[in-house]
Structure formats: structure tokens, C-alpha cells
Amino acid sequence: MEMSQILMQAGCLIGVILLGYFLRKIHFFQESDFRLLANIALKVTLPASIICNFNGREISVAMLGLAVLGFALGVLYMAAAWLAHLHSDREERAFAVLNCTGYNIGSFTMPFAQGFLGSTGVLVTSLFDTGNAFICLGICYSIASLVKGGDGSLTPVSVVKSILGKLVRSVPFDVYIIMSALCLLQISLPAPVISFAQVIGNANAFVAMLAIGAGFQLSGDMSQIRSLMKMLFLRYAVALAVSLTCFFVLPLPLIYRQTLAILAFSPITSAALPYTAELKGDTGLSSAMNSISIMISIVCMLTVILLVL
């Protein structure tokens, strides 16, 4: 895949976001429609996409170190967001934990890996995304929910029970667990099931980006803009540190380090928006942050590609 094709695909994603925003501005979409789109993306098209991407993939236990890395970086982002908003109210802290964490790899970063890094880069990206998915499709939402509604009476046992309860009720997380287990056992789903899932999963990028555009809404309030800038600065400051560490420090083959250096600048997971809606958070700010993150990530990832390849 050439650079022009990569840019065209990224431009198409931004175009769908702009379409969603335009349709909201002309009142084609109402607020209730946005929530419907977000729910369809989270509970229908995303799980179907996971099924298609994982079915038949061979994953050995020895290769799961990259998944652990994806998981660990998710924890790092959550910790950084929590510490940076330590003196904020619970609502703002929960919002930051949810919207500064996780990577949009499946519908955004994967084309970069396919175009510039070959089969090895795609494998590294997929395994990294396995660990990332555990964070952004369940654990991050669970932690944000606890941060927003928790109180001083919480104990370690109650926290674990609360997280596990929310994870079990997360459709994408459940699908990831099932498909990961099937891959480890080298079991493939029947062809009709995959064909059906593919029809639905192919719509995931479109529905997710359309929901982001439909939800885009900034009030213009300076405190909201300052909050947005603070979270984006935090996100990409951590991404820069992670990218440099992965490329110059980790004792891995060059292609692995190149891939991870690029992955570090992936945009915020699109699942952050529907989860923000479920927590009754500021969906307009979440959508704006996600949209701006995509544009920043395009510039950052292309810059890293030119520097490390």
C-alpha cells in the first residue's frame, strides 16, 4: 500500500466524521440518534469485526508478550490520566481516565502496518491490539465508572468484584475473550458464521466514525477547551515517551521496535465515546477529543514512519 493510499484511507475516515457532524448540524441526527449509533458501534459492529479479525489466527503463548505490552501501556495511560487530574472532581477524573486511554488500532492503525511494515508488522500490531483491547473494551470503562461513583468505603475485594462485573457485561470484551481462547485452541468458527459477521463488521469503521462526527460538540467554554488541550497534551506526551522507549530501549528485533514506535501514536479508541455516553459524561467533548486525536495521529504516525523506516 502506497503513501497516497494510506492518506486516502485516513482522509476517508475524517470525511465520515465530517459527514456525521454535518448531518447533526442540519438536524438529520438528534441526540437520541447519536446514542443509538454509539450503541450499534459498541455492541454490534465492533464485536462482529473482532470475530472476523481473530477467526483462524494462530497465537502461541510465547507470542503473548506483545499483548502484555499493549495491556501495560493501557494501564500507564490510565495512571497518568488519574494522576494528572488528581485534584479535579470525580466526573472530570473519570472522563480523563476513559478518554486518554486505549488505541484505535483495528480501523485506523492497521492500514499503516499493512502498507509499510509487512506481515511481521501486521502480526506485531495484532498481538499488541489484543492486550490493548482488554483495556479499552472493558477495564478502562470499569475503572472510570469506579472513579466517578466510588466512595471511601470501597475495599480491594469490592473493587475487583465491581470491575469483573462490568467486564462480564461488556459485549466487545466477552467476544475478545472467546475469540482469544478459540485462537489459542486453534479452533475456527464455521464459514457461514464468519460470512455473516463480516457483513456486519465491515460497517464498524463507518458507524464508529459517523457516531464521533454526530457527537462532536464544543460549547466554546474556555474551561472545556483548556480541559481538551490538557488531555491531548498528556496523551501525546506519554505517546512520545512510549515511542522513544520502544524504539531505542526494548531488546527486540528492529521490525518489532519500528512497529511499536508507530503504534504508540495511534489515536484514542473509538470505544471511548459510547462508553462516555453510558457513563452520562460529556459526549461532545469526548467526540471532539477523538476527532482531533485522529488528525494529530495522522501527522505523528507519518512523521515516525519517515524517521524509522
C-alpha positions as CSV (number, residue, x, y, z in Angstrom):
1,M,0.0,0.0,0.0
2,E,1.5,3.3,-1.1
3,M,1.6,6.5,1.0
4,S,-1.1,8.1,-1.2
5,Q,-3.5,5.1,-0.4
6,I,-2.8,5.4,3.3
7,L,-3.6,9.1,3.2
8,M,-6.7,8.5,1.2
9,Q,-8.0,5.9,3.7
10,A,-7.2,8.2,6.6
11,G,-8.9,11.1,4.8
12,C,-12.0,8.9,4.2
13,L,-12.2,8.3,8.0
14,I,-12.1,12.1,8.6
15,G,-14.6,12.6,5.8
16,V,-17.1,10.2,7.6
17,I,-16.6,12.2,10.8
18,L,-17.3,15.4,9.0
19,L,-20.4,13.8,7.4
20,G,-21.7,12.9,10.8
21,Y,-21.1,16.4,12.1
22,F,-22.8,17.9,9.1
23,L,-25.9,15.6,9.5
24,R,-26.1,16.6,13.1
25,K,-25.9,20.4,12.3
26,I,-28.8,20.1,9.8
27,H,-30.8,18.2,12.4
28,F,-30.8,14.9,10.4
29,F,-29.4,13.4,13.6
30,Q,-30.8,14.1,17.0
31,E,-29.1,13.4,20.3
32,S,-31.0,10.1,20.7
33,D,-29.7,9.1,17.2
34,F,-26.1,9.7,18.3
35,R,-26.6,7.3,21.3
36,L,-28.2,4.7,19.0
37,L,-25.2,4.9,16.6
38,A,-22.7,4.7,19.6
39,N,-24.5,1.6,20.9
40,I,-24.6,-0.1,17.5
41,A,-20.9,0.5,17.1
42,L,-20.0,-0.8,20.6
43,K,-22.4,-3.8,20.8
44,V,-23.0,-4.9,17.2
45,T,-20.4,-3.9,14.6
46,L,-17.3,-3.9,16.8
47,P,-17.9,-7.4,18.2
48,A,-18.5,-8.6,14.6
49,S,-15.3,-7.0,13.5
50,I,-13.4,-8.7,16.3
51,I,-14.8,-12.1,15.3
52,C,-13.6,-11.6,11.7
53,N,-10.2,-10.4,12.6
54,F,-9.5,-13.1,15.1
55,N,-11.0,-16.2,13.5
56,G,-8.4,-18.7,12.4
57,R,-5.5,-16.6,13.6
58,E,-2.7,-18.7,15.2
59,I,-1.5,-17.3,18.5
60,S,1.1,-19.1,20.6
61,V,1.6,-18.5,24.3
62,A,5.2,-17.4,23.7
63,M,3.9,-14.5,21.5
64,L,1.6,-13.1,24.1
65,G,4.4,-10.8,25.5
66,L,3.3,-8.2,22.9
67,A,-0.2,-8.5,24.2
68,V,1.1,-7.9,27.7
69,L,2.9,-4.8,26.5
70,G,-0.4,-3.4,25.0
71,F,-2.1,-4.1,28.3
72,A,0.7,-2.5,30.3
73,L,0.6,0.7,28.2
74,G,-3.1,1.0,28.7
75,V,-2.5,0.8,32.5
76,L,0.2,3.5,32.1
77,Y,-2.3,5.9,30.3
78,M,-4.9,5.3,32.9
79,A,-2.5,6.0,35.7
80,A,-1.1,9.1,34.0
81,A,-4.7,10.5,33.4
82,W,-5.7,9.8,37.0
83,L,-2.6,11.5,38.5
84,A,-2.9,14.5,36.1
85,H,-6.5,15.0,37.3
86,L,-5.9,14.2,41.0
87,H,-7.3,17.5,42.1
88,S,-10.2,17.6,39.7
89,D,-13.7,16.4,40.6
90,R,-14.7,12.8,40.1
91,E,-16.6,13.4,36.9
92,E,-13.6,15.1,35.2
93,R,-11.2,12.5,36.5
94,A,-13.3,9.6,35.3
95,F,-13.7,11.3,31.9
96,A,-9.9,11.7,31.6
97,V,-9.3,8.1,32.6
98,L,-11.7,6.9,29.9
99,N,-10.8,9.3,27.1
100,C,-7.0,9.3,27.4
101,T,-6.6,5.5,27.4
102,G,-6.6,2.9,24.7
103,Y,-5.7,2.9,21.0
104,N,-7.9,2.8,17.8
105,I,-5.8,0.2,16.0
106,G,-8.3,-2.0,14.1
107,S,-9.9,0.6,11.9
108,F,-7.1,3.2,11.9
109,T,-3.6,2.0,12.6
110,M,-3.8,-1.4,10.9
111,P,-3.7,0.1,7.3
112,F,-0.4,1.8,8.2
113,A,1.0,-1.6,9.4
114,Q,-0.2,-3.3,6.3
115,G,1.2,-0.6,4.0
116,F,4.6,-0.1,5.5
117,L,5.6,-3.0,7.8
118,G,4.6,-6.2,6.0
119,S,3.3,-9.4,7.5
120,T,5.6,-9.2,10.6
121,G,4.4,-5.7,11.4
122,V,0.8,-6.8,11.0
123,L,1.3,-9.7,13.4
124,V,3.0,-7.4,16.0
125,T,0.1,-4.9,15.6
126,S,-2.5,-7.6,16.0
127,L,-0.9,-9.1,19.1
128,F,-0.4,-5.6,20.7
129,D,-4.0,-4.9,20.0
130,T,-5.1,-8.0,21.9
131,G,-3.7,-6.5,25.1
132,N,-5.0,-3.1,24.2
133,A,-8.5,-4.4,23.7
134,F,-8.7,-5.7,27.2
135,I,-8.1,-2.2,28.4
136,C,-10.2,-0.1,26.1
137,L,-13.1,-2.6,25.7
138,G,-13.8,-3.2,29.4
139,I,-11.2,-2.5,32.1
140,C,-10.9,1.3,31.3
141,Y,-14.7,1.7,31.4
142,S,-14.8,-0.3,34.7
143,I,-12.1,1.9,36.3
144,A,-13.7,5.1,35.1
145,S,-17.1,4.0,36.5
146,L,-15.5,3.4,39.9
147,V,-13.7,6.7,39.8
148,K,-16.9,8.5,39.0
149,G,-19.1,6.7,41.5
150,G,-16.7,5.3,44.1
151,D,-16.5,6.3,47.7
152,G,-14.2,5.9,50.7
153,S,-15.9,2.6,51.7
154,L,-14.5,0.7,48.7
155,T,-12.3,-2.2,49.6
156,P,-9.9,-4.1,47.2
157,V,-12.4,-7.0,47.1
158,S,-15.3,-4.8,46.2
159,V,-13.3,-3.0,43.6
160,V,-12.3,-6.3,41.9
161,K,-15.9,-7.5,42.1
162,S,-17.1,-4.3,40.5
163,I,-14.5,-4.5,37.7
164,L,-15.2,-8.1,36.9
165,G,-19.0,-7.5,36.9
166,K,-18.6,-4.7,34.4
167,L,-16.2,-6.7,32.2
168,V,-18.6,-9.6,32.0
169,R,-21.4,-7.3,30.9
170,S,-19.1,-5.7,28.2
171,V,-20.1,-7.3,24.8
172,P,-16.8,-6.5,23.0
173,F,-14.7,-7.7,25.9
174,D,-16.6,-11.0,26.1
175,V,-16.2,-11.5,22.4
176,Y,-12.4,-10.8,22.7
177,I,-12.1,-13.4,25.5
178,I,-14.0,-16.1,23.5
179,M,-12.1,-15.4,20.2
180,S,-8.7,-15.3,22.0
181,A,-9.5,-18.7,23.6
182,L,-10.5,-20.2,20.3
183,C,-7.3,-18.9,18.7
184,L,-5.1,-20.5,21.4
185,L,-7.0,-23.8,20.9
186,Q,-6.7,-23.4,17.1
187,I,-10.5,-23.6,16.7
188,S,-12.1,-21.8,13.8
189,L,-15.8,-20.8,13.5
190,P,-17.9,-22.1,10.6
191,A,-17.8,-20.2,7.3
192,P,-21.4,-19.1,7.4
193,V,-20.9,-17.5,10.8
194,I,-17.8,-15.6,9.6
195,S,-19.6,-14.5,6.4
196,F,-22.5,-13.1,8.5
197,A,-20.1,-11.4,10.9
198,Q,-18.1,-9.9,8.0
199,V,-21.1,-8.2,6.6
200,I,-21.8,-6.5,9.9
201,G,-18.1,-6.0,10.9
202,N,-17.3,-4.2,7.6
203,A,-19.6,-1.4,8.8
204,N,-17.7,-0.9,12.0
205,A,-15.3,1.9,10.9
206,F,-18.2,3.8,9.2
207,V,-20.6,3.6,12.1
208,A,-17.9,4.4,14.7
209,M,-16.6,7.5,12.8
210,L,-20.2,8.6,12.0
211,A,-21.1,8.4,15.7
212,I,-18.0,10.5,16.5
213,G,-19.0,13.2,14.0
214,A,-22.6,13.2,15.1
215,G,-21.5,13.6,18.7
216,F,-19.0,16.4,18.0
217,Q,-20.0,19.4,20.1
218,L,-17.8,22.0,21.8
219,S,-19.6,24.7,23.8
220,G,-16.8,27.2,23.3
221,D,-16.4,27.5,27.0
222,M,-12.7,28.2,27.8
223,S,-12.7,25.7,30.7
224,Q,-13.8,23.0,28.3
225,I,-11.2,23.9,25.7
226,R,-8.5,24.0,28.4
227,S,-9.5,20.6,29.6
228,L,-9.4,19.3,26.0
229,M,-5.9,20.7,25.4
230,K,-4.7,19.4,28.7
231,M,-5.8,15.8,28.0
232,L,-4.5,15.9,24.4
233,F,-1.1,17.2,25.6
234,L,-1.0,14.4,28.3
235,R,-1.9,11.8,25.7
236,Y,0.7,12.7,23.2
237,A,3.5,13.5,25.7
238,V,3.1,9.9,27.0
239,A,2.9,8.6,23.4
240,L,6.2,10.3,22.6
241,A,7.9,8.8,25.7
242,V,6.5,5.3,24.8
243,S,7.5,5.6,21.2
244,L,11.1,6.6,22.0
245,T,11.4,3.8,24.7
246,C,10.0,1.2,22.4
247,F,12.4,2.1,19.6
248,F,15.6,2.8,21.5
249,V,15.3,0.7,24.7
250,L,13.4,-2.5,24.1
251,P,15.6,-5.6,23.3
252,L,13.5,-6.6,20.3
253,P,14.2,-7.1,16.6
254,L,14.2,-3.9,14.5
255,I,10.9,-4.5,12.8
256,Y,9.2,-5.0,16.2
257,R,10.6,-1.8,17.5
258,Q,9.7,0.1,14.3
259,T,6.1,-1.1,14.6
260,L,5.7,-0.3,18.3
261,A,7.2,3.2,17.7
262,I,4.5,3.9,15.2
263,L,1.7,2.2,17.2
264,A,2.4,4.5,20.2
265,F,0.9,7.4,18.3
266,S,-2.4,5.6,17.4
267,P,-5.5,7.8,18.1
268,I,-7.8,7.4,21.0
269,T,-10.0,4.3,20.9
270,S,-13.4,5.0,19.2
271,A,-15.0,2.9,22.1
272,A,-14.3,5.9,24.4
273,L,-17.2,7.8,23.0
274,P,-20.0,5.2,23.6
275,Y,-18.6,4.4,27.0
276,T,-18.6,8.1,27.8
277,A,-22.3,8.1,26.8
278,E,-23.0,5.1,29.1
279,L,-21.4,7.0,32.0
280,K,-23.5,10.0,31.1
281,G,-20.3,12.1,30.6
282,D,-19.6,15.0,28.2
283,T,-20.1,13.2,24.9
284,G,-19.5,16.4,22.9
285,L,-16.0,16.8,24.5
286,S,-15.3,13.1,24.0
287,S,-16.2,13.3,20.3
288,A,-14.1,16.4,19.8
289,M,-11.1,14.9,21.5
290,N,-11.4,11.7,19.4
291,S,-11.7,13.7,16.2
292,I,-8.8,15.9,16.9
293,S,-6.8,12.9,18.1
294,I,-7.2,11.3,14.7
295,M,-5.8,14.3,12.9
296,I,-2.9,14.6,15.3
297,S,-2.1,10.9,15.0
298,I,-2.0,11.0,11.2
299,V,0.7,13.7,11.3
300,C,2.6,11.9,14.1
301,M,2.5,8.4,12.6
302,L,3.6,9.6,9.1
303,T,6.5,11.5,10.7
304,V,7.6,8.4,12.7
305,I,7.3,6.3,9.5
306,L,9.6,8.7,7.7
307,L,12.1,8.7,10.6
308,V,12.3,5.0,11.5
309,L,11.8,3.2,8.2
